[in-house]
Amino acid sequence: MNIVDISWINLLLGYTMLIIPFSMMIYFNTKLLKPTIIAVIRMTIQLFLVGLYLKYLFKLDNEFINILWVLVMIVIATITNVRKSQLRFKLFFFPISLAILASIIIVIPFFLKLTVQLDNMFTARYFIPIAGMTIGNCMERNIMALNSYYQSLTREQLEFRYYLANGATLKEATLPHIKNALNAAFNPLIAQMTVIGLVTLPGTMTGQILGGSSPDSAIKYQILLMLSIFIATMITVVLTLLFSNKLIFDENDGLRR
C-alpha cells in the first residue's frame, strides 16, 4: 500500500479551515484568538523541528542517544508538570521525575521486550514514540492528580487536622485525598478506554493504518499502547503522591506549596 503524501500547498490549504473557529472566537468576543494563533504557530514549528530531529535520530538509531532523548522528555514533562500544578520547583522536581522514570523503567521494557518481542527494545522507531506517548500521558494525569490533591487538602483542611488531632496517622489522614486525586485523574482515561473504537479511533491505530499496516496489526499495537499508558500513569501518579507526602508537610503538618 502506497502512502499518499501531502504537498506543501495542500498542507497550507488545511490551515484555511481555521477561519471557522477564528470567526466564532471573534463573533463571541472571546480572548481565545491570540493564544490559539500562538498555539498553532508553536505547534507547527515544534512538530517540524521534532520531525527533523527524529529523522536523524531514527537514521542513527544509537541506543545511548535514544535513552538520552527519553530522559530529556522526562525532564521537560516534569518541568511542565510542576509549572502547570503551580508547585515549588525545588520541592517537586525530583519526586515527579523519579515517579515518571520508574514507570517507564517498569512498563516499557515489559511491553517492548516481552510482548512485542523486539531484539533490541531501544530501537528508535519503537522506543522513542511509545515512551513519548507514555510520558505525555503520565504528565497530563499527574497534573490533574496533583491539582485535585492540593485542592482537596486545602478545601478540607479542618477535617484533615481533625483526623490528625484524634490520633490518625498522616497516611490515614491523606488517604481520602489520594482517593479523590486518583478519581479525578483516571475517570476521564477510563471513560476514554470505554468508548475507544466505538466513538473515537485512536491516533496510533489511525496512523498505522494510513501508513499501510493491516487493521489487525494496528489494533494489537493500540491495545498494548493503551495498556502501557494506563499502567504507567497509575504508577506515576501513585508514586508522585506518595513521594510528595514526604515533602509537602511541615513540622506542624501544614501544607507547603
Backbone bond lengths (Angstrom), bond angles and torsions (degrees), N, CA, C in turn:
res aa  C-N    CA-C-N  psi(-1)  N-CA   C-N-CA  omega(-1)  CA-C   N-CA-C  phi
1 M - - - 1.479 - - 1.526 109.78 -
2 N 1.326 116.26 125.36 1.454 120.86 179.85 1.531 110.62 -84.06
3 I 1.341 115.53 138.00 1.457 120.79 177.94 1.522 108.94 -82.58
4 V 1.328 116.72 129.41 1.466 121.35 178.31 1.522 108.27 -79.80
5 D 1.319 116.20 113.91 1.462 120.20 179.59 1.529 109.79 -78.35
6 I 1.315 115.59 152.37 1.467 121.59 179.17 1.520 107.86 -104.26
7 S 1.313 116.49 122.53 1.465 120.13 179.99 1.525 109.58 -73.02
8 W 1.341 115.44 161.78 1.462 120.12 179.16 1.527 111.57 -63.48
9 I 1.327 116.18 -35.96 1.469 120.52 178.40 1.528 110.30 -63.92
10 N 1.340 116.01 -44.47 1.464 119.92 -179.57 1.529 111.68 -68.51
11 L 1.344 116.18 -32.59 1.462 119.20 176.03 1.528 110.15 -64.14
12 L 1.330 115.86 -44.37 1.470 119.96 177.15 1.524 111.13 -63.10
13 L 1.333 115.88 -34.30 1.464 120.40 177.79 1.531 110.62 -61.63
14 G 1.331 115.61 -35.90 1.462 120.04 178.67 1.516 112.54 -61.50
15 Y 1.332 115.85 -33.55 1.466 120.25 179.45 1.530 112.12 -66.29
16 T 1.334 117.03 -26.47 1.471 119.26 -177.23 1.528 111.99 -64.63
17 M 1.328 117.99 -22.64 1.466 120.90 178.19 1.526 111.91 -66.79
18 L 1.329 116.67 -15.88 1.468 119.99 177.31 1.525 111.94 -65.56
19 I 1.329 116.36 -14.74 1.466 120.03 176.97 1.529 110.54 -56.81
20 I 1.323 116.91 -34.51 1.474 120.97 -177.13 1.529 111.35 -64.97
21 P 1.360 119.34 -58.27 1.473 117.74 178.74 1.527 113.14 -65.45
22 F 1.342 117.18 -33.57 1.467 119.76 178.22 1.533 110.73 -62.07
23 S 1.330 116.60 -42.01 1.467 121.00 179.50 1.526 110.92 -63.33
24 M 1.326 116.27 -39.35 1.471 120.39 179.01 1.525 111.11 -65.85
25 M 1.323 116.25 -40.05 1.467 120.42 178.49 1.521 111.17 -62.93
26 I 1.335 115.82 -41.74 1.467 120.57 179.83 1.528 110.54 -68.48
27 Y 1.325 116.07 -42.50 1.464 120.49 -177.61 1.526 111.58 -62.13
28 F 1.332 116.40 -42.93 1.462 120.63 -178.40 1.528 112.57 -88.93
29 N 1.330 115.84 6.99 1.464 121.89 174.25 1.538 112.21 54.85
30 T 1.318 115.00 44.36 1.464 119.79 177.17 1.528 109.56 -83.76
31 K 1.304 115.24 170.77 1.467 120.98 175.90 1.526 110.65 -104.51
32 L 1.331 115.20 26.41 1.463 120.55 -174.98 1.524 113.62 -92.23
33 L 1.323 117.42 -16.87 1.467 119.92 -171.91 1.523 112.15 -62.07
34 K 1.329 117.02 -53.65 1.462 120.66 -177.38 1.528 112.20 -60.97
35 P 1.364 119.40 -50.35 1.467 118.48 178.76 1.521 113.36 -63.31
36 T 1.343 116.81 -30.60 1.466 119.57 178.08 1.520 110.92 -68.05
37 I 1.334 116.76 -44.57 1.469 120.51 178.20 1.525 110.38 -60.86
38 I 1.328 116.02 -44.33 1.471 120.34 178.03 1.524 110.47 -61.68
39 A 1.343 116.41 -41.97 1.465 120.93 -179.16 1.526 111.52 -64.00
40 V 1.338 116.49 -41.62 1.468 120.84 179.32 1.526 110.63 -64.92
41 I 1.330 116.58 -43.11 1.467 120.57 178.89 1.525 110.62 -63.51
42 R 1.336 115.92 -46.09 1.467 119.92 179.15 1.523 111.27 -62.63
43 M 1.336 116.03 -44.09 1.458 120.18 178.56 1.521 111.06 -56.83
44 T 1.328 116.24 -46.21 1.462 121.10 -178.13 1.524 111.34 -62.82
45 I 1.329 116.51 -49.44 1.468 120.77 -178.83 1.524 110.98 -62.92
46 Q 1.338 115.71 -45.95 1.465 120.05 -177.42 1.520 111.76 -63.77
47 L 1.332 116.99 -42.28 1.465 119.73 -179.11 1.525 111.60 -66.85
48 F 1.335 117.10 -39.27 1.462 119.15 177.82 1.528 111.16 -66.98
49 L 1.328 117.01 -39.16 1.466 120.14 177.64 1.520 111.32 -65.89
50 V 1.339 116.22 -43.15 1.467 120.19 178.12 1.521 110.24 -64.95
51 G 1.346 116.23 -41.56 1.462 119.79 178.17 1.518 111.78 -60.58
52 L 1.341 116.24 -41.98 1.463 121.01 177.98 1.519 110.86 -63.86
53 Y 1.341 115.42 -42.47 1.463 119.82 -179.07 1.524 110.83 -67.91
54 L 1.344 116.37 -44.78 1.465 120.17 -178.54 1.527 111.71 -64.62
55 K 1.323 116.02 -30.62 1.466 119.79 178.06 1.522 110.53 -57.68
56 Y 1.333 116.36 -46.08 1.467 120.78 179.31 1.523 111.22 -78.17
57 L 1.329 116.37 -31.70 1.461 120.41 178.48 1.526 110.56 -64.15
58 F 1.327 116.24 -43.58 1.462 120.57 178.95 1.529 110.78 -68.54
59 K 1.334 115.76 -34.03 1.464 119.80 179.98 1.521 110.86 -68.56
60 L 1.330 117.00 -42.07 1.467 121.24 178.30 1.520 110.95 -70.72
61 D 1.332 116.29 -45.63 1.470 123.66 -179.93 1.527 111.36 47.79
62 N 1.321 115.25 52.21 1.461 121.76 179.18 1.527 109.05 -96.94
63 E 1.336 116.95 127.94 1.468 121.20 -175.82 1.524 111.71 -58.05
64 F 1.314 116.75 -45.26 1.463 120.93 -178.11 1.525 110.92 -61.51
65 I 1.331 116.59 -45.68 1.466 120.95 -179.62 1.529 110.46 -65.53
66 N 1.335 116.85 -39.76 1.466 120.80 179.48 1.529 111.38 -62.38
67 I 1.330 116.32 -45.24 1.469 120.91 178.71 1.528 110.12 -64.79
68 L 1.334 115.93 -41.86 1.467 120.52 179.23 1.526 111.11 -61.11
69 W 1.330 116.29 -40.82 1.458 120.52 179.35 1.533 111.10 -63.45
70 V 1.327 117.13 -40.88 1.469 121.12 177.97 1.527 110.45 -64.93
71 L 1.329 117.06 -39.26 1.467 120.58 176.97 1.528 111.18 -63.23
72 V 1.332 116.07 -38.42 1.470 120.41 176.39 1.527 109.90 -62.47
73 M 1.329 116.72 -41.51 1.462 120.72 178.44 1.523 110.94 -62.48
74 I 1.333 116.99 -38.54 1.467 121.14 178.45 1.524 110.43 -63.94
75 V 1.335 116.46 -42.96 1.470 120.75 179.16 1.531 110.60 -62.59
76 I 1.335 116.57 -45.97 1.471 120.52 179.69 1.527 110.61 -63.09
77 A 1.335 116.36 -42.27 1.470 120.65 178.85 1.521 111.06 -62.65
78 T 1.331 116.54 -39.60 1.465 120.91 179.78 1.522 111.09 -65.94
79 I 1.328 116.68 -45.41 1.471 120.90 178.86 1.530 110.41 -60.02
80 T 1.336 115.88 -44.47 1.464 120.50 177.91 1.519 110.88 -62.34
81 N 1.333 116.02 -42.81 1.464 122.14 179.35 1.528 111.30 -58.08
82 V 1.328 116.06 -47.49 1.467 120.90 -178.64 1.528 110.82 -64.39
83 R 1.328 116.78 -43.87 1.468 120.62 -178.10 1.525 111.83 -67.34
84 K 1.335 116.65 -44.94 1.464 120.05 -178.40 1.525 111.75 -66.88
85 S 1.322 116.81 -29.60 1.465 120.82 178.76 1.521 111.82 -87.90
86 Q 1.339 116.50 -3.89 1.473 123.06 179.78 1.533 111.15 55.55
87 L 1.328 114.54 48.94 1.460 121.31 -179.47 1.526 110.44 -106.46
88 R 1.319 115.66 166.32 1.466 120.78 178.32 1.523 109.09 -74.47
89 F 1.334 115.16 122.93 1.464 120.59 -174.13 1.526 111.96 -59.38
90 K 1.328 117.17 -49.35 1.464 120.92 -176.36 1.524 112.03 -63.48
91 L 1.319 116.03 -29.65 1.457 120.71 -176.48 1.525 112.33 -81.64
92 F 1.330 117.25 -34.23 1.456 119.96 -169.63 1.526 115.06 -110.87
93 F 1.330 118.30 -12.03 1.468 118.85 -177.03 1.527 111.62 -60.02
94 F 1.309 116.89 -48.23 1.464 119.73 -175.96 1.529 112.83 -66.00
95 P 1.348 120.09 -50.14 1.467 118.54 -178.43 1.523 113.66 -63.04
96 I 1.339 117.38 -37.03 1.463 119.27 -179.84 1.522 111.13 -70.23
97 S 1.334 117.03 -46.00 1.467 120.04 179.62 1.521 111.08 -63.71
98 L 1.329 117.32 -38.17 1.462 121.11 178.49 1.524 110.90 -65.80
99 A 1.333 116.96 -39.41 1.466 120.91 179.65 1.528 111.00 -65.47
100 I 1.334 117.27 -44.12 1.467 120.57 178.75 1.522 110.46 -64.98
101 L 1.334 116.66 -44.58 1.462 121.00 179.64 1.524 110.99 -60.40
102 A 1.333 116.93 -42.58 1.469 121.04 179.94 1.522 111.01 -61.81
103 S 1.328 116.87 -42.14 1.468 119.84 -179.55 1.526 111.42 -65.53
104 I 1.334 116.78 -38.37 1.467 120.77 178.40 1.528 110.41 -66.11
105 I 1.331 116.95 -43.33 1.467 121.54 -179.66 1.526 111.10 -63.71
106 I 1.327 116.84 -36.06 1.464 120.79 -178.80 1.525 111.84 -77.41
107 V 1.327 117.04 -45.45 1.464 121.05 -168.17 1.528 113.80 -87.81
108 I 1.332 117.50 -49.25 1.466 120.58 -172.23 1.530 112.93 -60.72
109 P 1.346 119.85 -48.20 1.471 118.74 177.69 1.524 113.11 -59.25
110 F 1.331 117.08 -37.40 1.469 120.19 -179.78 1.525 110.78 -60.86
111 F 1.329 116.07 -47.69 1.456 119.04 -175.56 1.528 112.61 -76.14
112 L 1.324 117.30 -41.92 1.465 118.84 -177.22 1.522 112.54 -75.96
113 K 1.328 117.05 -35.31 1.464 120.17 -175.99 1.522 112.16 -89.23
114 L 1.336 116.88 -44.63 1.462 120.09 -173.32 1.523 113.52 -90.61
115 T 1.320 118.17 -35.72 1.463 119.14 -177.74 1.532 112.46 -95.28
116 V 1.330 117.10 -50.66 1.471 119.53 176.53 1.525 110.58 -75.34
117 Q 1.331 116.17 -26.66 1.475 124.11 177.67 1.531 112.41 59.55
118 L 1.321 114.74 51.99 1.463 119.71 174.24 1.521 109.94 -75.50
119 D 1.316 116.81 143.43 1.463 120.15 174.33 1.522 109.96 -64.25
120 N 1.311 116.09 -39.70 1.463 121.92 177.18 1.523 108.46 -128.83
121 M 1.326 116.34 106.77 1.467 119.35 -175.24 1.528 112.30 -70.18
122 F 1.335 117.42 -13.29 1.463 120.90 179.77 1.525 112.31 -90.14
123 T 1.344 117.11 10.99 1.458 120.61 175.12 1.525 109.56 -57.24
124 A 1.310 117.10 129.40 1.468 122.13 -169.63 1.520 113.23 -57.04
125 R 1.327 118.71 -43.28 1.467 120.98 -173.56 1.523 112.56 -68.02
126 Y 1.325 117.58 -18.52 1.467 121.09 176.29 1.529 111.67 -103.62
127 F 1.331 116.02 -50.78 1.464 121.67 -171.46 1.525 112.30 -63.48
128 I 1.321 117.37 -47.95 1.466 120.74 -174.27 1.534 112.68 -69.48
129 P 1.347 119.70 -49.71 1.477 118.02 -179.74 1.525 113.39 -63.55
130 I 1.337 117.29 -43.01 1.465 119.68 -177.65 1.522 110.69 -69.00
131 A 1.334 116.69 -42.76 1.467 119.74 176.64 1.524 110.36 -63.14
132 G 1.326 116.80 -39.99 1.460 120.91 -179.82 1.519 112.79 -62.98
133 M 1.336 116.76 -45.90 1.465 119.84 178.81 1.518 111.25 -65.39
134 T 1.327 116.31 -37.34 1.464 120.59 179.14 1.523 110.94 -66.74
135 I 1.325 116.62 -46.13 1.471 121.09 179.20 1.529 110.67 -61.66
136 G 1.328 116.79 -42.49 1.460 120.55 179.34 1.521 112.59 -59.75
137 N 1.321 116.44 -43.00 1.460 120.44 178.44 1.521 111.73 -70.14
138 C 1.330 116.91 -37.05 1.470 120.41 175.66 1.527 110.44 -59.68
139 M 1.318 115.91 -43.42 1.464 120.82 179.42 1.527 110.91 -62.23
140 E 1.323 116.32 -46.91 1.466 120.81 -177.27 1.525 111.41 -61.77
141 R 1.332 116.77 -47.44 1.475 120.36 -178.80 1.525 110.97 -68.85
142 N 1.307 116.41 -33.98 1.464 120.57 179.34 1.528 111.26 -65.02
143 I 1.322 116.27 -40.70 1.464 120.60 177.31 1.526 110.16 -60.50
144 M 1.321 116.28 -46.00 1.461 120.84 179.86 1.522 111.18 -63.18
145 A 1.331 116.57 -42.35 1.467 120.77 -177.98 1.523 111.60 -67.09
146 L 1.330 117.13 -45.49 1.464 120.59 -178.66 1.527 111.77 -65.92
147 N 1.329 116.48 -41.24 1.465 119.43 177.22 1.522 111.02 -61.48
148 S 1.336 115.99 -44.52 1.462 120.45 179.13 1.521 111.19 -64.83
149 Y 1.326 116.22 -40.89 1.469 121.22 -177.76 1.524 111.11 -62.63
150 Y 1.325 115.83 -47.96 1.462 120.08 -179.29 1.525 111.95 -68.55
151 Q 1.321 116.71 -40.33 1.463 119.70 177.98 1.523 111.07 -63.03
152 S 1.330 115.77 -40.61 1.461 120.27 179.43 1.523 111.29 -65.74
153 L 1.334 116.90 -45.15 1.467 120.48 178.98 1.525 111.62 -64.32
154 T 1.334 116.37 -39.86 1.465 120.43 -179.83 1.527 111.36 -69.26
155 R 1.321 115.41 -43.81 1.465 120.81 -178.06 1.533 112.04 -66.17
156 E 1.329 116.28 -36.05 1.464 120.95 -175.72 1.526 111.05 -112.88
157 Q 1.334 115.84 39.20 1.454 121.42 -177.68 1.529 111.95 -61.62
158 L 1.331 117.64 -40.86 1.463 120.63 -179.49 1.525 111.23 -64.44
159 E 1.317 116.25 -42.68 1.466 120.38 178.30 1.523 110.72 -64.94
160 F 1.336 115.49 -40.17 1.466 120.85 178.55 1.528 110.66 -60.37
161 R 1.321 117.32 -46.52 1.466 121.47 179.85 1.535 110.98 -69.43
162 Y 1.323 116.80 -31.23 1.470 120.53 177.44 1.532 110.03 -62.42
163 Y 1.333 116.20 -44.16 1.469 120.05 178.14 1.525 111.00 -60.56
164 L 1.335 115.97 -44.50 1.465 119.96 180.00 1.527 111.19 -64.00
165 A 1.329 116.50 -41.25 1.466 120.74 -178.90 1.522 112.12 -66.04
166 N 1.331 116.08 -24.03 1.463 120.20 -179.36 1.528 112.81 -99.38
167 G 1.326 115.86 20.44 1.455 120.12 170.56 1.513 116.49 98.14
168 A 1.329 117.76 0.62 1.465 119.50 178.76 1.525 110.20 -70.74
169 T 1.322 115.82 143.85 1.461 119.75 174.49 1.526 108.88 -76.25
170 L 1.327 116.08 165.56 1.462 120.10 178.46 1.527 110.41 -60.03
171 K 1.330 116.19 -38.36 1.464 120.74 178.46 1.526 110.81 -61.50
172 E 1.332 116.62 -44.51 1.465 121.00 -179.72 1.526 111.45 -67.41
173 A 1.329 116.88 -38.13 1.466 120.80 -178.00 1.523 112.62 -71.11
174 T 1.332 116.45 -31.04 1.471 119.75 -178.46 1.527 112.81 -90.08
175 L 1.322 117.88 -12.51 1.465 121.14 -175.36 1.531 113.28 -56.42
176 P 1.348 120.00 -45.61 1.473 119.07 178.29 1.527 112.91 -61.77
177 H 1.319 116.91 -33.02 1.465 121.03 -178.88 1.534 110.85 -74.52
178 I 1.330 116.41 -34.89 1.467 120.15 174.40 1.526 109.75 -65.09
179 K 1.330 115.64 -41.03 1.467 120.61 177.17 1.528 110.73 -59.26
180 N 1.335 117.08 -45.27 1.470 121.07 178.08 1.526 111.47 -61.57
181 A 1.330 116.20 -40.27 1.468 120.97 -179.58 1.525 111.26 -65.22
182 L 1.323 116.50 -42.10 1.468 120.51 179.04 1.527 110.72 -65.26
183 N 1.330 116.43 -41.03 1.467 119.71 177.92 1.525 111.08 -62.62
184 A 1.324 116.56 -43.42 1.467 120.75 -179.13 1.524 111.67 -64.25
185 A 1.328 116.48 -37.39 1.465 120.74 -176.59 1.523 112.79 -79.02
186 F 1.331 117.25 -35.89 1.466 119.19 -168.97 1.522 115.51 -105.96
187 N 1.316 118.73 -15.57 1.467 118.54 175.88 1.529 112.22 -58.90
188 P 1.363 119.41 -43.83 1.473 118.84 177.15 1.524 113.02 -64.02
189 L 1.335 117.52 -37.83 1.464 120.68 -179.67 1.521 110.83 -68.48
190 I 1.332 116.72 -40.38 1.463 120.71 177.76 1.526 110.24 -64.47
191 A 1.334 116.35 -41.04 1.468 120.39 177.26 1.524 110.89 -62.53
192 Q 1.323 116.24 -39.16 1.467 121.22 178.35 1.523 110.85 -63.74
193 M 1.332 117.03 -42.66 1.461 121.21 179.16 1.521 111.30 -65.95
194 T 1.331 116.59 -31.69 1.462 121.18 -177.71 1.525 112.11 -65.20
195 V 1.327 117.06 -36.82 1.470 120.33 -174.06 1.523 112.61 -106.48
196 I 1.328 117.75 3.73 1.463 119.83 -177.50 1.530 109.87 -63.79
197 G 1.302 116.09 133.00 1.452 121.29 -177.72 1.514 113.02 91.53
198 L 1.342 117.14 -24.85 1.465 121.12 178.57 1.520 111.02 -98.03
199 V 1.324 115.50 -50.57 1.463 120.78 -179.61 1.525 110.84 -97.36
200 T 1.338 116.32 -37.36 1.467 120.72 -178.14 1.517 110.73 -128.69
201 L 1.315 115.25 147.58 1.462 121.10 169.22 1.523 106.99 -104.52
202 P 1.336 117.74 118.77 1.464 120.78 -175.34 1.516 112.39 -64.71
203 G 1.336 114.57 153.89 1.458 121.00 -174.91 1.510 114.42 -61.81
204 T 1.329 117.15 -40.20 1.466 120.16 -178.88 1.516 111.01 -62.78
205 M 1.327 115.65 -46.71 1.462 120.67 -179.80 1.524 110.84 -63.26
206 T 1.322 116.40 -45.23 1.460 120.77 179.27 1.526 111.14 -62.14
207 G 1.342 116.10 -43.86 1.461 120.73 179.73 1.512 112.65 -62.02
208 Q 1.335 116.59 -41.11 1.464 119.65 179.87 1.521 111.56 -67.36
209 I 1.333 116.19 -40.44 1.466 119.42 179.04 1.526 110.26 -65.08
210 L 1.345 116.49 -43.82 1.469 119.97 177.13 1.521 111.27 -63.51
211 G 1.342 115.77 -29.30 1.462 120.31 179.55 1.512 114.13 -81.83
212 G 1.342 117.35 -1.96 1.459 120.37 175.14 1.507 115.72 108.17
213 S 1.340 118.62 -1.94 1.462 120.64 178.62 1.522 109.84 -73.34
214 S 1.336 115.87 154.29 1.456 120.05 176.89 1.523 109.36 -72.87
215 P 1.337 118.42 151.73 1.469 120.52 177.43 1.523 112.94 -56.30
216 D 1.337 117.50 -37.16 1.466 120.58 179.59 1.524 111.13 -60.52
217 S 1.323 116.14 -47.42 1.462 120.76 179.97 1.527 110.93 -65.12
218 A 1.335 116.25 -42.47 1.466 120.72 -179.52 1.526 111.15 -62.71
219 I 1.337 116.75 -39.37 1.467 121.29 179.63 1.523 110.61 -64.08
220 K 1.327 116.99 -43.60 1.470 120.71 -179.19 1.527 111.10 -62.19
221 Y 1.317 115.98 -44.28 1.469 119.48 178.52 1.529 111.02 -64.25
222 Q 1.339 116.18 -39.73 1.463 119.41 -179.12 1.527 111.35 -65.61
223 I 1.327 116.84 -40.14 1.467 120.58 178.08 1.522 110.40 -62.16
224 L 1.333 116.33 -47.55 1.465 119.87 179.67 1.526 111.31 -62.94
225 L 1.325 116.38 -38.43 1.463 119.81 179.71 1.526 111.28 -66.21
226 M 1.332 116.88 -43.82 1.465 120.14 179.00 1.522 110.92 -63.14
227 L 1.331 116.82 -40.38 1.465 120.44 178.23 1.526 111.07 -64.57
228 S 1.337 115.99 -44.31 1.468 119.34 -179.13 1.524 110.83 -64.60
229 I 1.330 117.08 -39.48 1.463 120.94 178.35 1.521 110.57 -64.36
230 F 1.326 116.90 -45.92 1.463 120.57 -178.36 1.527 111.30 -62.59
231 I 1.322 116.45 -46.71 1.467 120.78 -178.26 1.526 110.73 -66.26
232 A 1.334 116.26 -45.59 1.470 120.23 -178.23 1.523 111.77 -64.65
233 T 1.331 117.14 -40.12 1.463 119.35 179.88 1.521 111.51 -67.59
234 M 1.330 117.06 -37.70 1.463 119.71 177.29 1.527 110.60 -63.45
235 I 1.329 116.51 -44.89 1.469 120.52 177.89 1.524 110.13 -60.50
236 T 1.332 116.32 -46.43 1.468 121.04 -178.09 1.520 112.04 -60.80
237 V 1.318 116.76 -48.86 1.468 120.84 -176.57 1.523 111.15 -64.84
238 V 1.335 116.82 -46.72 1.470 120.29 -179.01 1.524 110.56 -62.88
239 L 1.331 117.03 -46.31 1.464 119.90 179.70 1.528 111.32 -63.92
240 T 1.322 117.39 -40.81 1.465 120.32 178.79 1.523 111.22 -60.15
241 L 1.320 116.63 -45.52 1.466 120.43 -179.96 1.525 111.43 -65.47
242 L 1.333 116.29 -41.17 1.468 119.46 179.96 1.525 111.39 -68.73
243 F 1.342 116.49 -43.58 1.470 119.99 177.53 1.530 110.55 -63.47
244 S 1.333 115.80 -41.06 1.461 120.29 -177.42 1.521 111.76 -64.67
245 N 1.327 116.42 -33.83 1.467 120.34 -179.70 1.526 112.21 -60.00
246 K 1.321 115.73 -24.39 1.466 119.61 178.81 1.532 111.68 -77.20
247 L 1.341 116.12 -13.94 1.464 119.79 -171.42 1.521 114.76 -121.27
248 I 1.333 117.73 -23.28 1.465 119.25 -167.65 1.525 114.26 -87.42
249 F 1.324 117.32 -8.18 1.461 119.38 -179.95 1.524 110.37 -109.15
250 D 1.342 115.47 136.04 1.461 119.50 177.33 1.526 110.14 -84.29
251 E 1.328 116.33 -173.31 1.464 120.39 -176.64 1.526 112.66 -64.47
252 N 1.338 117.10 -18.70 1.468 121.25 178.23 1.528 111.89 -102.52
253 D 1.340 116.24 16.63 1.466 122.95 -178.65 1.529 112.26 61.66
254 G 1.335 115.98 26.95 1.458 120.41 174.07 1.517 110.23 -89.69
255 L 1.319 116.36 154.70 1.459 120.85 -176.84 1.521 111.89 -77.30
256 R 1.334 115.26 134.54 1.459 121.39 168.13 1.513 107.19 -101.35
257 R 1.309 115.99 140.81 1.467 118.77 179.27 1.510 111.21 -147.53
